[in-house]
Amino acid sequence: MMCACEEDFARQYLPHQLNHGTELHTQNVISVTIGFQKEICNICRGLPEKAHPKAPLYGRTSKIYRYYWREIAFMTIPRFSKWTEEQGYPDWLKALTEQQNVYDAIEREVVDELKEVHERSPKYVYHEESAEQILIKNKIETIKFDGTYKKVGNGIKILDGETLCSPEEFVAHYFERLEYKVLFTESIPFHAMFGILLWLLIQESSDPNLQMCGFGDRVAFEAKEKGKTITTLLPTDFGTSGYALRRADAIEQYFTKFPKSKDELLWTFDYWIEPSANLRQYLWAHRPEDVAKAREIVSILPLKITLKILRYLLGDYWRRYCGWPDLLIYRQDEFFFVEVKSSNDRLSEDQKNWIQGNHTELFLPFKIAKIHKKAVIE
């Protein structure tokens, strides 16, 4: 059921979406049977519009993009459609494949307009916890450093003795002087670990929701070359919380057969690198260096912690795969994760989400390293 106030827009620009919808948590396709009805939306009923902010994506992390995503689309599509009609294109969707840069330029104009409108009369009130609130609520230890900064190109470096280094390297050097070892992590090695150790579960032939999925070759894309189409088997609800619920019994059965020792797990990891290749391409976890880091993570962490991470990601992959910390610090049987922040660097929404997920489900030892700006050199 859809509100009649959107009927003209929908029939003109999105007719292919009118007969069905997709349930977010299961990805089930549901038929739309009632169609357009009057006074369904809040605005038509004289109520405040409810915010449904999108998760932050690369290049779309600002609150305007996240809160006003519908308004951006409703303003951008008609303008782009008019432009494509003037250029002789029969359909704006077909033109989009060739003229994405034009669409993006129009969208940026729309975003600027919405920023001005929001400043004058905000449609949505932003309700998000600050980084400070997140850290206090989740009882996160912050290690404070003083650093001498130097601007280098578009970034910054920090002086460590006589050496200029990145903020992450600066913190890594500190822990190395304390006789810890340091692995630079972030998120992608965890995606590689997930793909390698769970491909057999995700692509299990007995899953009735399994289907063939095609996508562009990631390696060719990164090399700016025309690549072949890669295919892999994926459940229709892959990466959702609904997948974990639907496959709960299969997941438990899978882990009963999981390696019981670190040596066995590492052997399995190596053996499954090749058969997991296409799934890892889909996950953008295909680079050899990320696979190597994933293996290091598996070798460092206790087996039960690796299992906990895999289960956590299985529970809602697309909501949990981003925001992992910068560093894994370890020695002997001790380990902890560290997120590094320079003086003006703030926690992203993905990082806030990871911190809260860690506090409630993962329980991994975690700290923030904050490097305050003591001085700036030319």
C-alpha positions in Angstrom: 0.0 0.0 0.0 1.3 3.4 -1.0 0.1 7.0 -0.4 -1.8 8.5 -3.3 0.3 11.7 -3.1 3.2 9.8 -4.6 1.3 8.1 -7.4 2.2 10.5 -10.2 5.9 10.4 -9.4 5.8 6.6 -9.0 3.9 5.9 -12.3 6.1 8.2 -14.3 9.6 7.4 -13.0 9.4 4.1 -11.1 6.7 1.9 -12.7 8.9 -1.2 -12.4 8.6 -1.0 -8.6 4.9 -0.7 -8.2 3.8 -4.3 -8.1 6.2 -5.6 -5.4 8.2 -4.6 -2.4 11.1 -6.1 -0.5 11.0 -6.9 3.2 14.2 -5.3 4.7 15.2 -8.0 7.2 14.5 -11.0 5.0 14.7 -9.7 1.5 11.5 -11.5 0.7 9.7 -10.1 -2.3 6.1 -9.2 -1.4 3.3 -8.4 -3.9 1.6 -5.0 -3.6 -2.1 -5.7 -3.9 -3.9 -2.6 -2.5 -1.9 0.0 -4.5 -2.3 3.7 -3.9 -4.6 4.9 -1.1 -5.4 8.4 0.1 -4.0 9.9 3.3 -1.5 7.1 4.1 1.6 9.1 4.8 2.1 11.4 7.8 2.2 14.6 5.7 -1.2 13.9 4.2 -2.6 13.2 7.7 -1.2 16.4 9.0 1.5 14.7 11.2 5.2 15.3 11.4 7.3 13.3 8.9 9.1 10.4 10.7 12.8 10.1 10.0 14.2 6.9 8.5 17.9 7.7 8.2 20.0 5.5 6.0 23.2 3.9 7.1 26.2 6.0 6.1 27.8 4.9 2.9 31.1 6.0 1.2 30.5 9.6 0.0 27.1 9.8 1.7 27.9 10.1 5.4 26.4 13.5 6.0 23.1 13.8 7.8 21.6 15.5 4.7 22.3 12.5 2.6 21.2 10.1 5.3 18.0 11.8 6.5 16.8 13.4 3.3 17.4 10.5 0.9 13.8 10.3 -0.3 13.6 14.0 -0.9 16.9 13.9 -2.8 15.6 11.2 -5.1 12.2 12.9 -5.6 13.9 16.1 -6.6 16.9 14.7 -8.6 15.1 12.1 -10.7 12.6 14.5 -12.4 15.4 17.0 -13.2 17.6 14.2 -14.6 14.7 12.8 -16.6 14.0 16.2 -18.1 17.7 16.5 -19.1 17.8 13.0 -20.7 14.6 13.7 -22.6 16.3 16.9 -24.0 19.3 14.8 -25.0 17.1 12.3 -26.9 17.1 9.4 -24.5 13.9 7.3 -24.4 14.2 6.4 -20.7 16.0 8.0 -17.8 17.0 4.7 -16.2 18.7 3.6 -19.4 20.4 7.0 -19.7 21.7 6.6 -16.1 24.1 3.9 -17.1 25.8 6.3 -19.5 25.3 9.6 -17.7 25.9 8.9 -14.0 28.2 11.9 -13.8 25.3 14.2 -14.9 22.9 12.6 -12.4 25.5 13.1 -9.6 26.0 16.8 -10.6 22.2 17.4 -10.4 22.0 15.5 -7.1 24.7 17.7 -5.6 22.7 20.8 -6.6 19.7 19.3 -4.9 21.6 18.5 -1.7 22.8 22.1 -1.6 19.2 23.3 -1.9 18.1 20.9 0.8 20.8 22.1 3.1 19.5 25.7 2.9 15.9 24.5 3.4 17.0 22.5 6.5 18.7 25.5 8.0 15.6 27.6 7.6 13.0 25.0 8.4 14.2 21.5 9.3 11.9 18.7 8.3 13.8 16.2 10.4 15.4 16.5 13.8 18.7 14.7 14.0 18.7 12.3 16.9 22.1 10.6 17.1 24.3 10.0 20.1 27.6 11.9 20.1 30.9 10.1 20.2 31.4 11.2 23.8 28.0 9.8 24.8 28.8 6.5 23.1 32.2 6.2 24.8 30.7 7.0 28.2 27.7 4.8 27.9 29.8 1.8 26.7 32.6 2.5 29.3 35.4 2.7 26.7 38.9 3.5 27.9 40.6 6.3 26.1 44.4 6.4 26.0 45.5 10.0 25.5 48.6 11.1 23.6 50.1 14.4 22.7 51.4 14.7 19.2 53.3 17.2 17.0 51.4 17.5 13.7 52.6 18.3 10.2 50.3 18.7 7.2 51.5 16.6 4.3 49.5 16.9 1.1 45.8 16.4 1.8 46.5 14.5 5.1 48.4 14.9 8.3 51.5 13.2 9.8 52.6 13.1 13.4 56.2 13.4 14.5 57.5 10.3 16.4 61.0 11.2 17.4 62.4 12.3 14.1 60.1 10.2 12.0 56.8 11.4 10.4 54.2 8.8 10.6 50.4 8.3 10.3 48.3 8.4 13.5 47.9 4.6 13.4 51.7 4.2 13.1 52.3 6.6 15.9 50.1 4.6 18.3 51.5 1.3 17.0 55.1 2.5 17.8 54.0 3.3 21.3 52.7 -0.2 21.9 55.7 -1.8 20.2 58.0 0.1 22.7 56.0 -1.7 25.4 56.9 -5.0 23.7 53.5 -5.6 22.1 53.1 -6.7 18.6 50.7 -4.8 16.3 48.5 -5.8 13.4 46.9 -3.1 11.3 43.4 -4.4 10.7 40.3 -2.2 10.0 37.3 -4.0 8.5 38.2 -5.8 5.3 40.4 -8.6 6.8 37.3 -9.6 8.9 35.3 -9.8 5.7 37.9 -12.1 4.2 37.9 -14.2 7.4 34.1 -14.4 7.2 34.1 -15.4 3.5 36.8 -18.1 3.9 35.5 -19.7 7.0 31.8 -19.5 6.2 31.6 -20.0 2.4 30.5 -23.6 2.8 27.6 -22.7 5.1 26.5 -19.7 3.0 26.6 -21.7 -0.2 25.2 -24.9 1.2 23.3 -26.6 -1.6 20.5 -27.6 0.7 19.5 -24.0 1.3 16.2 -23.5 -0.7 16.9 -19.7 -1.0 20.1 -20.2 -2.9 20.4 -18.4 -6.2 23.1 -17.5 -8.7 24.4 -13.9 -8.4 26.5 -12.1 -11.0 28.7 -9.1 -10.6 31.7 -7.4 -12.1 35.3 -8.6 -11.6 36.6 -6.6 -8.6 40.3 -7.1 -9.6 39.6 -5.8 -13.1 37.6 -2.9 -11.7 40.5 -1.8 -9.4 42.9 -2.1 -12.4 40.4 0.1 -14.4 40.0 -2.7 -16.9 37.0 -4.3 -18.5 36.6 -7.6 -16.6 34.4 -10.7 -16.9 31.2 -11.3 -15.0 31.9 -13.3 -11.8 29.1 -15.6 -10.6 28.6 -17.1 -7.1 25.8 -18.7 -5.2 24.1 -16.6 -2.5 20.9 -16.9 -0.5 18.4 -14.3 -1.4 18.4 -13.0 2.2 22.2 -13.1 2.6 23.6 -10.6 5.1 20.3 -9.9 6.8 19.1 -10.7 10.3 16.4 -12.8 8.7 19.0 -15.1 7.2 20.4 -15.9 10.6 16.9 -16.6 12.0 15.9 -18.7 9.0 19.1 -20.7 9.0 19.5 -21.0 12.8 19.5 -24.8 12.8 21.9 -25.1 9.9 24.2 -22.6 11.5 24.3 -24.5 14.8 24.9 -27.8 12.8 27.7 -26.1 10.9 29.6 -25.0 14.0 29.3 -28.5 15.6 31.7 -29.6 12.8 33.9 -26.6 13.0 37.7 -27.1 13.7 38.3 -27.7 17.4 42.0 -26.5 17.5 43.9 -23.5 16.2 46.1 -25.6 14.0 43.2 -27.3 12.4 41.4 -24.0 11.9 44.5 -22.5 10.2 44.8 -25.6 7.9 41.1 -25.2 7.0 41.6 -21.5 6.4 44.4 -22.2 3.9 42.5 -25.0 2.2 39.4 -22.8 1.8 41.0 -19.7 0.3 40.5 -20.9 -3.3 36.9 -22.2 -3.1 35.9 -19.1 -1.3 37.4 -16.8 -4.0 34.1 -15.8 -5.8 32.2 -15.1 -2.5 35.1 -13.0 -1.3 35.1 -11.1 -4.6 31.4 -10.3 -3.9 32.4 -9.1 -0.5 35.3 -7.0 -1.8 37.6 -9.2 0.3 39.6 -10.5 -2.6 43.0 -8.9 -2.1 45.8 -11.2 -1.1 47.0 -8.7 1.6 43.6 -8.8 3.3 43.5 -12.6 3.2 47.0 -12.6 4.8 45.8 -10.3 7.5 42.7 -12.4 8.1 44.9 -15.4 8.6 47.0 -13.5 11.1 43.9 -12.5 13.0 42.9 -16.1 13.2 46.3 -17.1 14.4 46.4 -14.4 17.1 42.9 -14.7 18.6 41.7 -17.5 20.7 39.6 -20.0 18.8 36.5 -19.1 20.8 36.9 -15.4 19.9 37.1 -16.2 16.2 33.9 -18.2 16.5 32.2 -15.4 18.3 33.2 -12.9 15.6 31.9 -15.2 12.9 28.6 -15.7 14.7 28.3 -11.9 15.2 28.8 -11.2 11.5 26.4 -14.0 10.5 23.7 -12.4 12.7 23.3 -9.3 10.6 26.3 -9.0 8.2 25.3 -5.9 6.3 24.7 -4.0 9.5 27.9 -5.2 11.3 30.6 -5.5 8.6 31.9 -2.0 8.9 33.5 0.1 11.7 36.1 -2.5 12.9 39.0 -1.0 14.8 42.3 0.1 13.3 44.7 -2.1 15.3 45.0 -5.4 17.0 47.5 -5.2 19.8 48.8 -8.5 21.3 51.5 -10.4 23.1 51.5 -13.9 24.5 47.9 -14.6 25.7 46.9 -10.9 25.8 45.1 -9.0 23.1 42.9 -5.9 22.6 41.7 -3.7 19.7 42.4 0.0 19.3 40.6 2.6 17.3 43.0 5.6 16.6 41.7 9.1 16.4 43.7 12.2 15.6 42.8 15.6 17.2 40.0 16.5 14.8 38.9 13.0 13.8 35.5 11.8 15.0 33.9 8.4 15.3 31.9 7.5 12.2 28.4 6.1 12.5 29.8 2.7 11.5 32.3 2.9 14.3 29.7 3.9 16.8 27.6 1.0 15.7 30.6 -1.4 16.1 31.3 -0.1 19.6 27.7 -0.6 20.7 27.6 -4.1 19.1 30.9 -5.0 20.8 29.6 -3.8 24.2 26.4 -5.8 23.9 27.5 -8.9 22.0 31.1 -9.4 21.2 32.8 -8.2 24.4 36.2 -7.8 22.8 38.7 -5.8 24.8 38.8 -2.4 23.1 40.3 1.0 23.6 40.3 4.4 21.9 43.7 6.1 21.3 43.3 9.9 21.0 46.2 12.0 19.8 45.8 15.6 20.9 47.5 18.3 18.9 50.3 19.6 21.1 52.0 21.6 18.3 52.0 22.1 14.5 55.2 22.3 12.4 55.6 23.5 8.9 
